[in-house]
């Protein structure tokens, strides 16, 4: 949805309040705010500028500005004095809401807008709110905006309120058509819009009062004044009521949701980590969501060795350091290099973990910049591990091929971090804290993660120098849970890991920004564990939770057939089997074979939620076979050469060892409505072979070559 309908918005009758602490140097911003409101082609527009001044000349300037920019519209200036704190001015519009918009409205207004005095809210922005407010009404969510700034160095817009890109699948979200409405990690908006229903809810909420709003979240006074209903009545599992639109097709936020913060405070400040993420690179992973809002699986028929090391769960694509406007230049301090001489290789340790910073970001090695950095889960590559042995450890840089690692040495000097060609001795001192987090000390320095995305050495150990640990086998196991379907032996249902909100167990975000992210009360409970079918996983659990059955490498098997998940909080164990059915047919050249095949596939298509792949063995050209295979099986069909169907050494069928179960079927056989249930019984009861319906045989494990018979119409061997 890239366009909005303007008809409903044009019928609106708007009451708008803008707070302006008088500063003549900022009158230009206020003028542009008023000019933008004057362009609204609505039924009525009444604007109230709330200011702190009583000076006649200053009030004269404000009144003249209103007359010039809002001719024919109601506009007035009201003074609010005797303020204990200058920021209290931002709360002086609350009585306007309570009295003029709610209590004494009598049908005069349909919408109320609160604006900070430097935010340009266009009519297109308002149209977006009106349209999506109706679309989200039944979900208890509200459309939010993304504050943007213009970055002169880049020549484009950036986000004011994020430190790094947002990985969409692990944020709470809802899908409306091709638009994903997603919770932002930082839900702050410098404005809010209310209809009468929302306004009534707002005036009775804690967020409406200056004092009680502090019990809702720890934002500053001015930020809480603009909070609206952001953190009130938040539906689970969302962390705030605000959701921002992202196109699933383009991966970007539509411009109708952008509001311009005209001073460009953050974008033009080279010392600020905010205002540096480009709008066209702000969101990652929206395209990974399917039409139902779940993760798209990437279940390729042709399995390769890359499957075993697939980390698509957390990598939304090749990591691009260009998500920022300009990369931080490499300096001698904290660099990652590969020119160190090789050290004596020492054995690996079992305990390997990824590092999660206090900002809920993952630590990685940026091999382009030669720096250790951190970025959100799903954006950062999984290339840096810590290997622990007691109170010592070492940092490992993972290579592109399986088993390739290089140790990052942090002890060669007090500023350099460089990579060696093999494992060396444990060169980091590990300090452990009561919450399970650790610090990493090299000599007299600790590794700390700063808000600009860089990891630096520090002379102290505070929150930013502490890290949570996530097991390597947990993260790599999640990729398999997401990519394939797994049959639960508990509920007899098939499950894949669904996109869901989570973090790594932090109590509350504590960024130093006044615009620090916040969570609605109770939202944390929904984010600490991943749900998978009838069981749950805790990402920061130090004990092993995912126990995959080893693959049979002699068969070229790359995907485990069975899995046990241990809930470490209850010690309950849940068994799962890979559910990736393959239905194999052997075809001759007779036309009757294809007629029989179509009959079989027609009956197969009526088996609900099977998700099977078909395998065809034939000497016919593959292009011809694909034309004969009906949809929806054509794209993913596994085409086999019958002359090399069986491996001479193992008797296995090449290309099918990573399917489970495997069914050999006669062309012309009929798949009954209970076919899937028969396959479930086969896997749960661990039977070697089962005959679900006449003319077919199902195997839980790929068999040796079965006995063959010949059909007069088919010169090729066929399965019993």
C-alpha positions as CSV (number, residue, x, y, z in Angstrom):
1,X,0.0,0.0,0.0
2,X,1.9,3.0,-1.3
3,X,-1.0,5.5,-1.6
4,X,-3.7,6.6,0.8
5,X,-7.3,7.6,0.3
6,X,-7.9,11.3,1.0
7,X,-11.7,11.3,1.1
8,X,-12.2,10.5,4.8
9,X,-9.4,12.9,5.7
10,X,-10.8,15.8,3.8
11,X,-14.0,15.5,5.8
12,X,-12.1,16.0,9.1
13,X,-12.6,19.0,11.4
14,X,-9.3,19.4,13.2
15,X,-8.3,21.1,16.5
16,X,-4.5,21.4,16.7
17,X,-2.2,22.5,19.5
18,X,1.4,23.5,19.0
19,X,3.7,24.3,22.0
20,X,6.3,27.0,21.3
21,X,8.7,28.2,24.0
22,X,9.4,31.6,22.5
23,X,12.7,31.8,20.7
24,X,12.8,34.2,17.8
25,X,15.6,32.2,16.1
26,X,13.1,29.3,15.8
27,X,10.2,31.2,14.4
28,X,11.1,29.9,10.9
29,X,10.3,26.4,12.0
30,X,7.0,27.4,13.5
31,X,6.1,29.2,10.3
32,X,6.7,26.1,8.3
33,X,4.7,24.0,10.7
34,X,1.8,26.5,10.3
35,X,2.1,26.7,6.6
36,X,1.9,22.9,6.3
37,X,-1.3,22.9,8.3
38,X,-2.7,25.6,6.1
39,X,-2.4,23.3,3.1
40,X,-4.9,20.8,4.6
41,X,-8.0,20.7,2.4
42,X,-10.2,19.7,5.3
43,X,-13.6,20.8,6.5
44,X,-12.2,22.9,9.4
45,X,-8.8,23.7,10.9
46,X,-8.4,25.5,14.2
47,X,-4.8,25.9,15.4
48,X,-3.8,27.0,18.9
49,X,-0.2,28.1,19.6
50,X,0.6,27.6,23.3
51,X,3.5,29.8,24.4
52,X,5.3,30.9,27.5
53,X,5.6,34.6,26.7
54,X,3.5,37.6,27.8
55,X,5.6,40.1,26.0
56,X,3.5,42.3,23.7
57,X,6.0,42.4,20.9
58,X,6.6,38.6,21.0
59,X,2.8,37.9,21.1
60,X,2.4,40.3,18.2
61,X,4.9,38.3,16.1
62,X,3.1,35.0,16.8
63,X,-0.3,36.5,16.0
64,X,0.9,38.0,12.8
65,X,2.5,34.7,11.8
66,X,-0.8,32.9,12.4
67,X,-2.8,35.4,10.4
68,X,-0.3,35.2,7.5
69,X,0.0,31.5,7.3
70,X,-3.5,30.5,8.2
71,X,-5.8,33.0,6.5
72,X,-9.4,32.0,6.7
73,X,-8.7,29.4,9.4
74,X,-9.2,29.8,13.1
75,X,-5.8,30.5,14.7
76,X,-5.0,31.9,18.2
77,X,-2.1,32.3,20.6
78,X,-2.4,31.4,24.3
79,X,0.1,32.1,27.0
80,X,0.9,29.7,29.8
81,X,3.0,31.3,32.5
82,X,4.3,30.6,36.0
83,X,6.0,27.4,34.8
84,X,8.3,25.7,37.4
85,X,10.2,24.2,34.5
86,X,10.4,25.4,30.9
87,X,9.5,21.9,29.8
88,X,6.2,22.1,31.6
89,X,5.0,24.2,28.7
90,X,4.7,20.9,26.7
91,X,2.0,19.8,29.1
92,X,-0.2,23.0,28.8
93,X,-2.2,21.6,25.9
94,X,-3.8,18.8,28.0
95,X,-6.7,21.0,29.2
96,X,-7.4,21.8,25.6
97,X,-7.9,18.1,24.9
98,X,-10.0,17.5,28.0
99,X,-12.3,20.6,27.8
100,X,-12.5,21.8,24.2
101,X,-12.1,18.5,22.3
102,X,-13.8,16.0,24.7
103,X,-16.1,17.7,27.2
104,X,-17.3,20.7,25.2
105,X,-16.9,19.5,21.6
106,X,-20.5,18.8,20.7
107,X,-19.6,17.6,17.2
108,X,-17.4,20.6,16.3
109,X,-14.2,18.6,15.9
110,X,-13.4,15.1,14.7
111,X,-9.6,15.0,15.3
112,X,-7.1,16.5,17.7
113,X,-3.4,17.0,16.7
114,X,-0.5,17.8,19.1
115,X,2.7,18.9,17.4
116,X,6.1,19.9,18.6
117,X,7.0,23.3,17.0
118,X,9.6,22.0,14.6
119,X,7.8,19.0,13.1
120,X,6.3,19.2,9.6
121,X,3.1,17.2,9.5
122,X,1.8,17.1,5.9
123,X,-1.7,16.4,4.8
124,X,-0.4,13.1,3.3
125,X,0.7,12.2,6.8
126,X,-2.7,12.9,8.2
127,X,-4.4,10.9,5.4
128,X,-2.1,7.9,6.3
129,X,-3.1,8.1,10.0
130,X,-6.8,8.3,9.2
131,X,-6.7,5.3,6.8
132,X,-4.5,3.1,9.0
133,X,-6.3,4.0,12.2
134,X,-9.4,2.3,10.8
135,X,-7.4,-0.7,9.5
136,X,-5.8,-1.2,12.9
137,X,-8.8,-0.4,15.1
138,X,-9.7,-4.0,15.8
139,X,-6.2,-4.9,16.7
140,X,-5.8,-2.2,19.4
141,X,-2.8,-0.7,17.5
142,X,-2.2,2.8,16.3
143,X,-0.3,4.0,13.2
144,X,2.9,5.9,14.1
145,X,5.3,8.1,12.2
146,X,9.0,8.0,11.6
147,X,10.9,11.2,12.4
148,X,13.4,12.0,9.7
149,X,16.1,14.6,9.1
150,X,17.8,15.8,6.0
151,X,21.5,14.9,6.0
152,X,23.5,17.4,3.9
153,X,26.5,15.2,3.6
154,X,24.5,12.3,2.2
155,X,22.0,14.4,0.3
156,X,19.0,12.5,1.6
157,X,16.8,11.7,4.6
158,X,17.9,9.7,7.6
159,X,16.1,8.5,10.7
160,X,16.3,10.7,13.8
161,X,15.6,8.0,16.4
162,X,17.5,4.8,15.6
163,X,21.1,3.9,16.1
164,X,21.1,1.1,13.6
165,X,18.8,-0.6,11.1
166,X,15.7,-2.5,12.4
167,X,15.4,-6.3,11.7
168,X,11.6,-6.6,11.0
169,X,10.9,-10.3,11.7
170,X,11.9,-10.1,15.4
171,X,9.9,-7.1,16.1
172,X,6.2,-7.4,16.9
173,X,4.3,-6.8,13.6
174,X,1.1,-7.4,11.7
175,X,0.6,-7.7,8.0
176,X,-2.0,-5.7,6.0
177,X,-1.7,-6.7,2.4
178,X,1.9,-6.0,1.3
179,X,2.5,-3.6,4.2
180,X,4.1,-4.8,7.4
181,X,3.1,-2.7,10.5
182,X,6.0,-3.1,12.9
183,X,6.8,-2.0,16.4
184,X,9.8,0.3,16.4
185,X,12.5,-0.4,19.0
186,X,12.3,3.2,19.9
187,X,8.5,4.1,19.7
188,X,8.9,7.8,20.4
189,X,6.9,10.2,18.1
190,X,7.1,14.0,18.5
191,X,3.3,14.3,17.9
192,X,0.1,12.4,18.3
193,X,-3.3,12.4,16.6
194,X,-6.5,11.5,18.4
195,X,-10.1,11.0,17.3
196,X,-12.9,11.3,19.9
197,X,-12.7,7.7,20.9
198,X,-8.9,7.8,21.5
199,X,-9.1,11.2,23.2
200,X,-11.6,9.9,25.8
201,X,-9.3,6.9,26.5
202,X,-6.3,9.3,26.7
203,X,-7.8,11.7,29.3
204,X,-8.5,8.7,31.6
205,X,-5.0,7.2,31.3
206,X,-1.9,7.6,33.4
207,X,-0.1,9.0,30.3
208,X,-2.4,12.1,30.4
209,X,-0.9,13.4,33.7
210,X,2.6,14.8,34.1
211,X,3.3,12.9,37.3
212,X,1.6,9.6,36.7
213,X,3.1,9.4,33.2
214,X,6.5,8.9,34.8
215,X,5.2,5.5,36.1
216,X,4.5,4.4,32.6
217,X,8.0,5.0,31.2
218,X,11.2,6.9,32.1
219,X,11.2,9.4,29.2
220,X,11.9,13.1,29.8
221,X,9.1,15.6,30.6
222,X,8.7,16.8,27.0
223,X,8.9,13.3,25.5
224,X,6.2,12.1,27.9
225,X,4.0,15.0,26.9
226,X,4.1,13.8,23.3
227,X,3.6,10.1,24.3
228,X,-0.1,10.0,23.8
229,X,-1.4,6.4,24.0
230,X,1.8,4.8,22.9
231,X,2.2,2.7,26.0
232,X,-1.4,2.4,27.1
233,X,-3.5,-0.7,26.7
234,X,-0.8,-2.4,24.6
235,X,-2.0,-5.7,23.2
236,X,0.3,-8.7,23.6
237,X,2.9,-9.4,22.3
238,X,3.5,-5.8,21.1
239,X,5.9,-3.7,23.1
240,X,4.0,-0.5,22.3
241,X,0.8,0.5,20.7
242,X,2.5,2.3,17.8
243,X,3.4,0.4,14.6
244,X,5.1,1.9,11.6
245,X,4.5,0.8,8.0
246,X,7.2,-1.0,5.9
247,X,6.6,-2.3,2.4
248,X,7.2,-6.0,2.1
249,X,8.0,-5.5,-1.6
250,X,10.5,-2.6,-1.3
251,X,11.7,-3.1,2.3
252,X,11.3,0.6,2.9
253,X,8.9,2.8,4.9
254,X,6.5,4.7,2.6
255,X,7.1,8.5,2.6
256,X,3.6,9.2,3.8
257,X,4.8,8.0,7.3
258,X,7.8,10.3,7.4
259,X,7.6,13.5,9.5
260,X,10.4,16.0,9.1
261,X,12.3,17.2,12.1
262,X,13.4,20.4,10.4
263,X,16.3,21.5,12.6
264,X,18.2,18.3,11.5
265,X,19.9,18.4,14.9
266,X,21.2,14.8,14.8
267,X,21.9,14.4,11.1
268,X,24.1,17.4,10.9
269,X,26.0,16.6,14.2
270,X,29.0,14.3,13.4
271,X,29.3,13.5,17.1
272,X,25.8,12.1,17.4
273,X,25.2,8.4,16.5
274,X,21.6,9.3,15.7
275,X,20.5,10.7,12.3
276,X,23.0,8.5,10.5
277,X,20.8,5.6,9.2
278,X,19.5,6.2,5.7
279,X,15.8,5.8,5.2
280,X,16.2,3.4,2.3
281,X,18.3,1.1,4.5
282,X,16.5,1.5,7.8
283,X,14.6,-1.8,7.6
284,X,15.9,-5.2,7.0
285,X,14.1,-8.5,6.5
286,X,10.6,-7.3,5.6
287,X,10.8,-9.4,2.4
288,X,11.5,-12.5,4.5
289,X,7.9,-12.4,5.7
290,X,5.4,-14.4,3.7
291,X,1.8,-13.3,2.7
292,X,0.6,-14.5,6.1
293,X,3.1,-12.5,8.0
294,X,5.3,-15.6,8.9
295,X,8.8,-16.2,7.8
296,X,9.2,-17.4,4.3
297,X,11.0,-20.8,4.3
298,X,13.9,-21.2,1.9
299,X,13.4,-25.0,1.6
300,X,15.3,-25.6,-1.5
301,X,14.8,-29.0,-3.2
302,X,18.5,-29.2,-4.2
303,X,20.2,-29.5,-0.8
304,X,23.9,-28.5,-0.7
305,X,26.6,-28.4,1.9
306,X,25.6,-24.7,2.6
307,X,22.4,-26.0,4.3
308,X,24.3,-27.3,7.2
309,X,25.7,-23.9,7.9
310,X,22.7,-21.9,7.0
311,X,22.3,-18.9,9.2
312,X,19.5,-17.2,7.3
313,X,17.5,-17.0,10.5
314,X,19.7,-14.1,11.6
315,X,21.2,-12.8,8.4
316,X,18.7,-10.9,6.3
317,X,21.2,-10.8,3.4
318,X,24.9,-10.1,3.1
319,X,25.8,-7.5,5.7
320,X,26.4,-4.1,4.2
321,X,28.3,-1.7,6.3
322,X,26.9,1.0,4.0
323,X,23.7,1.1,5.9
324,X,25.2,4.2,7.5
325,X,25.8,7.4,5.5
326,X,29.5,7.0,5.9
327,X,31.6,4.3,7.6
328,X,33.7,5.2,10.5
329,X,37.3,5.4,9.3
330,X,39.8,2.8,10.4
331,X,42.2,3.9,13.0
332,X,45.0,2.1,14.8
333,X,42.7,1.9,17.9
334,X,40.6,-1.3,18.2
335,X,41.4,-2.5,14.6
336,X,41.0,-6.0,13.4
337,X,43.8,-7.2,11.2
338,X,45.0,-10.5,9.6
339,X,48.7,-9.8,9.3
340,X,49.7,-11.2,12.6
341,X,52.2,-14.1,12.5
342,X,50.7,-17.6,13.0
343,X,50.7,-19.0,16.6
344,X,50.8,-22.6,17.7
345,X,47.3,-24.1,17.1
346,X,45.7,-25.4,20.3
347,X,42.6,-27.6,20.6
348,X,39.1,-26.0,20.4
349,X,36.8,-25.9,23.4
350,X,33.2,-27.0,23.6
351,X,31.8,-23.7,25.1
352,X,31.4,-21.3,22.2
353,X,29.1,-18.3,22.3
354,X,28.0,-15.2,20.5
355,X,28.3,-11.9,22.4
356,X,25.2,-9.7,23.0
357,X,25.9,-6.2,24.1
358,X,23.9,-4.2,26.7
359,X,22.2,-2.5,23.8
360,X,20.7,-5.9,22.7
361,X,23.0,-6.0,19.7
362,X,25.3,-8.7,18.4
363,X,29.1,-8.3,18.3
364,X,30.8,-9.0,15.0
365,X,34.0,-8.4,13.1
366,X,33.7,-5.9,10.2
367,X,36.4,-7.3,8.0
368,X,36.1,-4.4,5.5
369,X,36.6,-1.7,8.2
370,X,39.0,-4.0,10.1
371,X,37.0,-3.2,13.3
372,X,35.0,-5.1,15.9
373,X,31.5,-3.7,15.8
374,X,28.0,-4.5,17.0
375,X,24.6,-4.3,15.2
376,X,21.1,-5.8,15.7
377,X,20.3,-9.5,15.6
378,X,19.4,-10.1,12.0
379,X,21.7,-7.4,10.6
380,X,25.1,-8.3,12.0
381,X,26.9,-11.3,10.4
382,X,27.5,-14.3,12.7
383,X,31.3,-14.3,12.4
384,X,32.7,-13.6,15.9
385,X,32.6,-16.1,18.8
386,X,34.0,-16.2,22.3
387,X,35.4,-19.6,23.4
388,X,35.4,-20.0,27.2
389,X,37.5,-22.1,29.5
390,X,36.9,-21.3,33.1
391,X,37.7,-17.7,33.8
392,X,39.7,-17.4,30.5
393,X,38.6,-17.0,26.9
394,X,39.6,-16.2,23.4
395,X,37.8,-14.4,20.5
396,X,37.4,-16.3,17.3
397,X,36.8,-14.9,13.8
398,X,34.8,-17.4,11.7
399,X,35.7,-17.9,8.1
400,X,33.5,-18.7,5.1
401,X,34.1,-22.4,5.1
402,X,33.0,-24.8,7.9
403,X,35.6,-25.1,10.6
404,X,37.7,-22.1,9.5
405,X,38.5,-19.9,12.4
406,X,41.1,-17.3,13.3
407,X,41.8,-16.0,16.7
408,X,41.5,-12.3,17.4
409,X,44.2,-11.4,19.8
410,X,43.5,-8.5,22.1
411,X,46.7,-8.6,24.1
412,X,49.4,-7.5,21.7
413,X,49.1,-3.9,22.8
414,X,46.7,-1.8,24.7
415,X,45.0,-0.5,21.5
416,X,45.3,-3.2,18.8
417,X,42.9,-6.1,18.1
418,X,44.4,-8.3,15.4
419,X,43.6,-11.7,14.0
420,X,45.9,-14.7,14.0
421,X,45.8,-17.6,11.6
422,X,44.9,-20.3,14.2
423,X,43.8,-20.8,17.7
424,X,46.3,-19.7,20.4
425,X,46.2,-19.7,24.1
426,X,43.3,-18.2,26.0
427,X,44.3,-14.5,26.2
428,X,41.2,-12.8,27.7
429,X,40.2,-12.7,31.3
430,X,36.5,-13.3,31.9
431,X,34.6,-11.8,34.8
432,X,31.1,-13.2,35.5
433,X,28.2,-11.3,37.1
434,X,25.1,-12.5,39.0
435,X,22.8,-12.0,36.0
436,X,24.9,-14.3,33.8
437,X,26.6,-11.6,31.9
438,X,30.3,-11.4,31.5
439,X,33.0,-8.8,30.9
440,X,36.0,-9.3,28.7
441,X,39.3,-7.9,30.0
442,X,42.6,-7.8,28.1
443,X,45.3,-6.5,30.4
444,X,43.9,-3.4,32.1
445,X,41.2,-2.8,29.5
446,X,37.6,-4.0,29.0
447,X,35.8,-4.3,25.7
448,X,32.9,-1.9,25.5
449,X,30.1,-1.4,22.9
450,X,29.4,2.3,22.2
451,X,26.3,3.8,20.6
452,X,28.1,4.5,17.3
453,X,28.3,0.8,16.7
454,X,32.0,0.4,17.5
455,X,33.6,-1.9,20.2
456,X,36.4,-0.1,22.0
457,X,38.7,-0.7,24.9
458,X,37.8,1.0,28.1
459,X,39.5,1.6,31.4
460,X,36.3,0.8,33.3
461,X,33.6,-1.9,33.4
462,X,30.1,-0.6,33.4
463,X,26.9,-1.7,31.6
464,X,28.3,-1.2,28.2
465,X,31.2,-3.4,29.0
466,X,29.1,-6.4,29.9
467,X,27.8,-9.0,27.5
468,X,25.2,-11.8,27.5
469,X,26.2,-15.1,26.0
470,X,24.2,-17.0,23.4
471,X,25.3,-20.6,22.6
472,X,26.5,-21.1,19.1
473,X,24.5,-24.4,18.7
474,X,21.4,-22.5,19.8
475,X,21.7,-19.9,17.0
476,X,22.6,-22.4,14.4
477,X,19.8,-24.7,15.4
478,X,17.3,-21.9,15.1
479,X,18.2,-21.7,11.4
480,X,17.1,-25.3,11.0
481,X,13.9,-24.7,13.0
482,X,13.0,-21.8,10.7
483,X,13.9,-23.4,7.4
484,X,12.2,-26.7,7.7
485,X,9.0,-28.2,9.2
486,X,9.3,-30.3,12.3
487,X,6.7,-32.8,13.5
488,X,6.0,-32.6,17.2
489,X,5.6,-36.0,18.9
490,X,3.5,-34.2,21.6
491,X,0.7,-32.6,19.6
492,X,1.2,-34.4,16.2
493,X,1.4,-31.0,14.5
494,X,4.1,-29.7,12.1
495,X,5.9,-26.5,13.2
496,X,8.4,-24.1,11.8
497,X,9.9,-21.3,13.8
498,X,7.7,-18.3,13.2
499,X,8.7,-14.6,13.2
500,X,8.1,-13.3,16.7
501,X,9.4,-10.5,19.0
502,X,12.2,-11.3,21.3
503,X,15.3,-9.8,22.9
504,X,18.1,-11.3,25.0
505,X,16.7,-10.8,28.4
506,X,17.5,-7.2,29.3
507,X,15.2,-5.7,31.9
508,X,14.7,-2.3,30.2
509,X,16.6,-0.4,27.5
510,X,19.0,2.1,29.1
511,X,20.5,4.1,26.2
512,X,21.7,7.5,27.3
513,X,19.5,9.3,24.7
514,X,16.6,11.3,26.0
515,X,14.7,9.4,23.4
516,X,15.6,6.0,24.8
517,X,13.4,3.1,23.8
518,X,10.9,1.8,26.3
519,X,8.6,-1.2,26.7
520,X,5.0,-1.2,27.9
521,X,4.6,-2.7,31.4
522,X,4.4,-6.5,31.0
523,X,5.8,-6.5,27.5
524,X,9.1,-8.0,28.6
525,X,7.5,-11.3,29.6
526,X,6.5,-11.9,25.9
527,X,10.0,-11.3,24.6
528,X,12.3,-13.4,26.8
529,X,11.6,-16.8,25.2
530,X,11.1,-18.1,21.7
531,X,8.0,-20.3,21.2
532,X,8.3,-23.3,19.0
533,X,5.3,-25.6,18.9
534,X,4.4,-26.9,22.4
535,X,7.8,-25.8,23.9
536,X,9.9,-22.7,24.4
537,X,13.5,-21.7,24.1
538,X,15.5,-19.1,26.1
539,X,18.2,-17.6,23.9
540,X,20.6,-16.8,26.7
541,X,20.4,-20.3,28.3
542,X,23.9,-21.5,28.9
543,X,22.9,-25.2,28.9
544,X,22.3,-27.0,25.6
545,X,18.6,-26.9,24.6
546,X,18.6,-28.2,21.0
547,X,19.9,-31.8,20.6
548,X,19.9,-32.8,16.9
549,X,20.4,-36.4,15.9
550,X,23.7,-36.7,14.0
551,X,23.5,-36.9,10.3
552,X,24.6,-40.0,8.4
553,X,27.5,-38.4,6.4
554,X,28.1,-41.7,4.5
555,X,24.8,-41.0,2.8
556,X,25.6,-37.4,2.2
557,X,22.9,-36.4,4.7
558,X,23.0,-32.8,5.7
559,X,19.7,-32.2,7.6
560,X,19.1,-34.0,10.9
561,X,16.1,-36.3,11.0
562,X,15.3,-35.9,14.6
563,X,15.5,-33.3,17.4
564,X,15.0,-33.1,21.1
565,X,14.3,-29.8,22.8
566,X,15.0,-29.4,26.5
567,X,13.0,-26.8,28.4
568,X,15.7,-26.0,31.0
569,X,13.2,-24.3,33.3
570,X,11.1,-27.5,33.8
571,X,13.5,-30.2,32.4
572,X,10.7,-31.3,30.1
573,X,11.9,-32.9,26.9
574,X,10.0,-32.5,23.6
575,X,10.7,-34.8,20.6
576,X,10.4,-33.7,17.0
577,X,11.0,-35.3,13.6
578,X,11.9,-33.6,10.4
579,X,8.8,-33.5,8.2
580,X,9.9,-33.0,4.7
581,X,8.0,-35.7,2.7
582,X,9.3,-36.8,-0.7
583,X,6.9,-38.8,-3.0
584,X,9.0,-40.7,-5.6
585,X,7.6,-41.9,-8.9
586,X,9.5,-43.8,-11.6
587,X,8.2,-43.0,-15.1
588,X,8.6,-44.6,-18.5
589,X,8.0,-42.9,-21.9
590,X,4.5,-44.1,-22.5
591,X,1.9,-41.4,-22.5
592,X,-0.3,-43.4,-20.1
593,X,2.4,-42.9,-17.5
594,X,1.8,-39.2,-17.4
595,X,-2.0,-39.7,-17.2
596,X,-1.5,-41.9,-14.3
597,X,0.9,-39.5,-12.7
598,X,-1.6,-36.6,-13.0
599,X,-4.3,-38.8,-11.3
600,X,-2.0,-39.6,-8.4
601,X,-1.0,-35.9,-8.0
602,X,-4.6,-34.8,-8.1
603,X,-5.4,-37.1,-5.2
604,X,-2.2,-35.9,-3.4
605,X,-3.3,-32.3,-3.7
606,X,-6.3,-33.0,-1.6
607,X,-4.2,-34.1,1.4
608,X,-4.3,-31.0,3.6
609,X,-1.1,-29.3,4.8
610,X,1.2,-32.0,3.6
611,X,3.9,-29.8,2.0
612,X,5.4,-32.7,0.0
613,X,7.9,-32.6,-2.8
614,X,7.6,-35.1,-5.6
615,X,10.6,-36.9,-7.2
616,X,10.4,-38.1,-10.8
617,X,12.9,-40.6,-12.2
618,X,12.7,-40.7,-16.0
619,X,14.9,-40.7,-19.1
620,X,12.8,-37.9,-20.6
621,X,14.5,-34.5,-20.9
622,X,13.9,-32.4,-17.7
623,X,12.3,-29.5,-19.7
624,X,9.7,-31.9,-21.1
625,X,9.1,-33.4,-17.7
626,X,8.5,-30.0,-16.1
627,X,5.9,-29.2,-18.7
628,X,4.1,-32.5,-17.9
629,X,4.1,-32.0,-14.1
630,X,1.1,-30.0,-12.9
631,X,1.3,-27.1,-10.6
632,X,2.0,-26.7,-7.7
633,X,4.5,-29.5,-7.9
634,X,6.4,-28.4,-11.0
635,X,8.7,-25.7,-9.5
636,X,10.1,-27.9,-6.7
637,X,10.0,-31.3,-8.3
638,X,13.1,-33.4,-7.8
639,X,14.1,-34.8,-11.2
640,X,16.3,-38.0,-11.0
641,X,18.1,-40.0,-13.6
642,X,16.9,-43.6,-13.3
643,X,20.2,-44.9,-14.7
644,X,22.0,-43.6,-11.6
645,X,19.2,-43.8,-9.1
646,X,21.2,-46.0,-6.7
647,X,24.6,-45.4,-5.2
648,X,26.7,-48.4,-5.9
649,X,28.4,-48.2,-2.5
650,X,25.6,-47.4,0.0
651,X,22.5,-48.3,-2.0
652,X,21.1,-44.9,-1.2
653,X,19.2,-42.7,-3.6
654,X,21.3,-39.6,-4.3
655,X,19.4,-36.3,-3.7
656,X,16.7,-37.8,-1.4
657,X,18.6,-38.4,1.8
658,X,17.6,-35.1,3.3
659,X,13.9,-35.8,2.8
660,X,12.0,-37.5,5.6
661,X,9.9,-39.6,5.2
662,X,10.4,-40.9,1.7
663,X,7.5,-42.6,-0.1
664,X,7.9,-44.8,-3.2
665,X,4.6,-44.7,-5.2
666,X,3.2,-46.3,-8.3
667,X,1.9,-44.0,-10.9
668,X,-1.8,-44.2,-10.9
669,X,-2.1,-44.9,-7.1
670,X,-4.5,-42.9,-5.0
671,X,-3.5,-41.0,-1.9
672,X,-6.3,-41.2,0.7
673,X,-7.4,-38.4,3.1
674,X,-5.5,-40.1,6.0
675,X,-2.2,-40.2,4.1
676,X,-0.5,-37.5,6.3
677,X,-1.7,-39.2,9.5
678,X,-0.1,-42.5,8.3
679,X,3.2,-40.6,7.8
680,X,2.9,-39.0,11.2
681,X,2.5,-42.5,12.8
682,X,5.5,-43.8,10.8
683,X,7.7,-41.1,12.3
684,X,6.4,-41.0,15.9
685,X,6.3,-44.8,16.3
686,X,9.7,-45.0,14.5
687,X,8.6,-47.7,12.2
688,X,11.0,-48.6,9.4
689,X,8.3,-49.1,6.7
690,X,4.6,-48.4,6.3
691,X,2.1,-48.9,3.5
692,X,-0.2,-45.8,3.8
693,X,-2.3,-46.8,0.8
694,X,-2.2,-49.4,-1.9
695,X,0.6,-49.0,-4.5
696,X,3.0,-47.2,-2.2
697,X,5.5,-47.7,0.6
698,X,6.7,-45.1,3.1
699,X,10.1,-45.3,4.8
700,X,11.2,-43.3,7.9
701,X,14.8,-43.8,6.8
702,X,16.0,-44.0,3.2
703,X,16.1,-47.7,2.3
704,X,18.5,-49.8,0.4
705,X,17.3,-50.6,-3.2
706,X,13.8,-52.1,-2.8
707,X,12.8,-55.2,-4.9
708,X,11.5,-54.3,-8.3
709,X,8.9,-55.6,-10.7
710,X,8.2,-54.5,-14.2
711,X,5.0,-53.2,-15.7
712,X,4.1,-54.0,-19.3
713,X,3.5,-50.3,-20.0
714,X,6.6,-49.2,-18.1
715,X,10.1,-50.4,-19.1
716,X,11.6,-48.9,-16.0
717,X,11.8,-50.6,-12.5
718,X,9.1,-49.5,-10.1
719,X,8.7,-49.4,-6.4
720,X,6.4,-51.9,-4.7
